[in-house]
Amino acid sequence: MSDAFKDWETDGQGHLKVWPLFGFTTALFGQEAAGLRLEIGTTAPKPGEPIPALQLVLKPDQVRQLADALAEVAERLETLTSLAGRA
């Protein structure tokens, strides 16, 4: 596993523990911060059940850093998808 993931949580077999993203919402808290709610879980919740979520507050510079990181990952995925389509 790459050193980039050394701090990530893993299971007993050494696989990264990751959760499917079911949805997200954002909020603005004035000019000082933004909120990000990530709805996660191993299975989609049934109607009326609470949705497990991680709620974060981000400073403006953190919002930009996250947006840039996601844009970079999106570009890499598009490149990989394009390359796979040629094979």
KETORVO-669963 format. One record per residue (C-alpha): residue number from 1; residue in one letter; x, y, z. Coordinates in steps of 0.2 Angstrom, whole numbers. Example, Ala and Ser with C-alpha at 12.3 -4.5 7.8 and 13.67 -1.06 7.14 Angstrom:
<recs>
num/residuo/c1/c2/c3
1/A/62/-22/39
2/S/68/-5/36
</recs>
This chain:
<recs>
num/residuo/c1/c2/c3
1/M/0/0/0
2/S/6/17/-4
3/D/13/28/10
4/A/-1/41/5
5/F/-13/29/14
6/K/-3/25/30
7/D/-14/35/41
8/W/-30/28/34
9/E/-40/15/44
10/T/-39/-3/37
11/D/-48/-19/41
12/G/-40/-36/47
13/Q/-34/-40/29
14/G/-26/-23/27
15/H/-39/-16/15
16/L/-44/2/17
17/K/-60/5/26
18/V/-71/16/15
19/W/-89/20/14
20/P/-101/22/0
21/L/-107/40/-2
22/F/-126/41/-3
23/G/-128/60/-4
24/F/-121/76/2
25/T/-127/94/6
26/T/-118/110/9
27/A/-122/125/19
28/L/-114/143/22
29/F/-111/150/39
30/G/-109/168/34
31/Q/-92/173/26
32/E/-82/163/39
33/A/-86/145/35
34/A/-96/132/25
35/G/-104/116/31
36/L/-102/99/22
37/R/-113/84/27
38/L/-108/67/19
39/E/-121/54/20
40/I/-113/37/21
41/G/-116/19/25
42/T/-114/1/19
43/T/-132/-1/13
44/A/-145/13/8
45/P/-156/17/23
46/K/-174/12/23
47/P/-187/26/23
48/G/-188/34/40
49/E/-172/27/46
50/P/-158/39/51
51/I/-144/41/38
52/P/-127/40/45
53/A/-117/56/41
54/L/-101/65/44
55/Q/-104/84/46
56/L/-89/95/44
57/V/-86/114/45
58/L/-73/121/33
59/K/-64/137/33
60/P/-64/146/16
61/D/-46/140/12
62/Q/-51/122/16
63/V/-66/123/4
64/R/-55/128/-10
65/Q/-42/115/-6
66/L/-56/102/-5
67/A/-63/108/-22
68/D/-46/108/-30
69/A/-42/90/-24
70/L/-59/84/-30
71/A/-56/92/-47
72/E/-39/84/-48
73/V/-47/67/-44
74/A/-61/69/-57
75/E/-48/73/-70
76/R/-38/58/-66
77/L/-53/47/-67
78/E/-58/54/-84
79/T/-41/51/-90
80/L/-41/33/-84
81/T/-58/30/-91
82/S/-52/37/-108
83/L/-37/26/-108
84/A/-48/10/-103
85/G/-59/14/-118
86/R/-45/13/-130
87/A/-39/-4/-124
</recs>
